[in-house]
Amino acid sequence: MISGVSLFKFTASNYVGKNNISFKGDENKTFENVEYRVSLPNDWIVPFDVDLKQDKEFNPKDFLEETSKTNVQKQYFKYVNGVYDASEILNNKLAPFLISQLDNLSYHQKEKFIQEYCLQTGFPDLKLVRQFAEHDIFKVAHKLGKNMGFKPVFIGYDKNCSMGRGFAFPGSDCDALFIIIDDSKSSTEYCAQKARWQLKDEINQNLVSTPANSLPEVLSISYIEKGLKLAKDAYYKAGFSVYDLEGFENNLDNSSNDFVAAADFNIRLAELLPEDIATREQYYKTAMFVELYREGAVIESQIPFDLAKEIKNSPLYKYSNIIRQQGLQNSLKKKYVDRKYAIVNFDKMTVEEKFNLIRDIMRNSYGLGDIKNPNLFSNAQSMGNILEMYDLILHKTK
């Protein structure tokens, strides 16, 4: 057991551990004063803006404590004693700490690690990487649904992100991941919020990254229905001209970096909504879901017939353009091209070259820095005025 100390402590912006810890292993040996500092990535942060008061047994402190209890002492004991197993690193909740130790592996250990990594992630076949990632999302969503008493009826994400394009390395994030659940419980909205954090913890980080500033959205059918009504009421109130509607439709093909112009319909509709953030967010999230339903990368869709009909009759289905599934479908980021060339000769690489590439992928996924080839992960392309677009929809008026 870990003796009498807290593994981690909070800071304002990160979740950091630096403690003297004694470990007892299978042979009753003790490692005293093992001092280390683990700077965990953003996806380990649980912000305090989630209302957890409805369930006294669910709070950030307990939640984070549970995430650190995956046989920590046994796995660490085996590692420091040289009893190495590749799956120890790939499955450990303290993976950020262990990944920092990868460079200490021997040549033979690196060979075994490469084999295990490719087996578990599908790498370097990026089509397999996508399949493995999508399967894990599907599996975790349904596992949580079974445990928490809901049924996922839709799972989809941005088809233009690296995963949707088939250029994702293992551990890439999955942009605009939406999961819609049925209304099988009276506390469905609270259940949905709780499921967001459970998804973050349960999804395999080595397959899909789930940063805290981009958590999967878990929304109920009733939430979507109310969002559709908000949009419908605002649309009839707007009284758009034929010229306006033609412009909104043409904006779907807008491939520029002007996100404000591309989302003109959504911004003008938002101006007619109440100014409270909850209403704006409901409209905004519903619009994004409708775009994914219309033409996103869909993992699963079992939307009830009546709701599907309502979605297709919504003005959002015809004009919404926040995540721009149509206009940006032909854009090609430089990092995608770099990745294609990085893996084309993977089988001919030396063990050290393969290992360094995988090391970079894992360090990037966990936000650890010290990347040997940053071009494979850089988002050098300008995102234009995307933040202004979000601000206009959620907070302001033109």
Buried (B, 14 or more C-beta within 10 A) or exposed (E): EBEEEEBBEBEEEEBBBEBEBBBBBEEEEEBEEEEEEBBBBBBBBBEEEBEBEEEEEBBBEEBBEEBBEEEBBBBBBBBBEEEBBBEBBBBBBBBBBBBBEBEEBEEEBBBBBBEBBBEBBBBBBBEBBBEBBBBBBBEBBBEBBEEBBBBBBBBBBBBBBBBBBBBBBBBBBBBBBBBBBBBBBEEBBBBBBBBBBBBBBBBBBBBBBBBBEBBBBBBBBEBBBBBBBBBBEBBEEBEBEEEBBEBBEEBBEBEEBBBBBBBBBBBBBBBBBEEEEEBBEBBBBBBBBBBBBBBBBBBBBEBEEEBBEBBEEBBBBBBBBBBBBBBBBEEEBEBBEBBEEBBEEBEEBEEEEBBBBBBBBBBBBBBBEEBEBBEBBEEEEEEBBBEBBBEBBEEEEE
